[in-house]
Every structure is written in C-alpha cells, then in structure tokens.
Amino acid sequence: MRIAIIGAGMAGLSCGQRLAEGGHEVELFDKGRAAGGRMSTRRMEAQGETLRFDHGAQYFTARDPGFTEQVRHWADLGIVGRWPSAGPEAWVGTPAMNAPLRHMAEALDPAFSVRIESISKQSGGWQLHGDGAPTKNYDAVVIALPAEQAAPMLAPHDQSMARIADTTEADPCWTVMAAFAQPLDFTPNTLRDQGPIGWAARNNSKPGRESQECWVIQAEPEWSRNHLEDDAATIESALLGHLEQAIETSLPPRVASSAHRWRYARSGSAGKDYMWDKANAIGVCGDWLIAPRVESAWVSGRMLAEAVLEVN
C-alpha cells in the first residue's frame, strides 16, 4: 500500500520504519523543519559558536524488549549514550536529543515544512490537504500527532477515535534555554521540583555536548498553564529568577537565552496502544495513547505498523 503518515516525531518514524520494512510505500509529512517532535534540539548562535539545547524531552528509558533492542542498536551506532545525572537508566541522543530521529528519518526522507490541515477520503483513496500537501491518493493514512491536533483531523472520519483524542489532554510547559559565560556555582547537573521549576539541567553534562555552560529550565505544568499566554521575555526573566533562588547563588552573565512554549509538552494517557480502523484504513499512534514517555511513542508506532502488516 501507499501510506501517508502525518507527523515525523518518534511515533510516526517508528511506524514508518516498520511499514517500510514490511514492503509498503511510506510517505511522512511534518510541519517542522526537521525530525524531532518533543525530542527537538534548539540551536542558538553566540560569540561565533553554535549552542545546542535539548529543550523538549530531556532523556528516555528503555524497558520494552523491542525498544531496548532498538536502543542498543542506536548505542552501537554512537547516536545515543548514557546520562547518569538523570539516573542509571537514562539515555540521551548524541550529540543532541534528536539524533535517533534524524537517523530514522534518513531512510524515510520525510517532507518537512508541510502543514497538513485535514484529510478526506474519495473513491481513489485518502487525500491530504494543507500547505505543501501532495495531490496524490493514499491507500491508508496514519495520524501521529499530539491528541489535541489529532482530534479535529479525525472527527469527520471516525467519531470514536476523535472522542478518545479529544478527552486525552496534555500538560503545557514553558522552557527557558540559557548559556552562561562561566559555570554555575552548583554541583548537581539536574534540579527537580523546586517551586515553579519542574526540571532544570546542565545540558552540557550530557555526552557529546559542547563545553559551553548551557542550562534548560522547564516550568512545572500548573505554573506553565497559568502563564501560558505570557510573553517569552517575561517567562525568561521569571524562570531564571526562580533558578537563582533554587541554587541560592547569583547566576553568571548570560551569553544567550531564549524561551519556548510547548502547548502539548507532556501527553496524557488514553489507555490504549494504538488505534486502527481497518475498514477505512486510518490509524493513530503516539505516546498519548500509552504514557508520556519516548519509549511509549516508539512502541505505539511499532504496534500500529504490526497491526497494518498483519492484515496486508
């Protein structure tokens, strides 16, 4: 079959990888400029140097046997490594969090900067609509988007799926990325649950990173929700102030900083592995179906692909 996958995060890439292995023609589309999703890496230029920040998922673990095998393969390729600062089971992409996704995308060649707004089904098959959408027909379509974006796309075609997506809400997260002229006078590489700060980490303590002192500060969900519409400069100042309070010492001069708002940062859990309507050839995968973990996204995409392969 010719299958369209909307979303090139971990779930979409995992699904596409397995479907391609099974002999299907797979085409992926993503509104972003590169593979990443919640595992995105942000670049900033400062003093002639390129700084990288893992501003989404900070690390991942591997417990599912299939995902554990996949992570071992990535480790053999040198694109993931252990990060003891986050715990004995923590893995990160190297040299950036999105390294495994970039590797998966190489074989699948997703179309980036393509925003699919809706889908429709005609006698010839599924069609995609949106800025940059192709005009061809597809035998099946997979939606690998956050629940909030999947729901309206599903509504005209499968009310049951749409209802599940519509009632599975994600938590938002404001994230500040900051590079400093010198290391913070703070020995641990991570900080958790300190007032408005849900998580803060010394990004350069991860394997394969640059030496510049770089921090990622993520606000906890309720604080992010209460300040969701604040401007980025206000958020940046507030979270850096809270970091200074948490480590009980003044922050060094900044060389670069930025704030990013994740509206759908930490997914909910619908209590399912995937959704697949065989009769209409439409499927859904994503971490929000299982649990808010990188592993869940990979497993969901893989399981949906196996369900498609089982009947085709």
Secondary structure, 3 states (H helix, E strand, C coil): CEEEEECCCHHHHHHHHHHHHCCCEEEEECCCCCCCHHHCEEEEEECCEEEEEECCCCCECCCCHHHHHHHHHHHHHCCEEECHHHCCCCEEECCCCCHHHHHHHHHHCCECCCEEEEEEEECCEEEEEEECCCCCCECEEEECCCHHHHHHHHCCCCHHHHHHHHCCCCEEEEEEEEEECCCCCCCCCEEEEECCEEEEEEHHHCCCCCCCEEEEEEECHHHHHHCCCCCHHHHHHHHHHHHHHHHCCCCCCEEEEEEEEEEEEECCCCCCCCEEECCCCEEECCHHHHCCCHHHHHHHHHHHHHHHHHHC
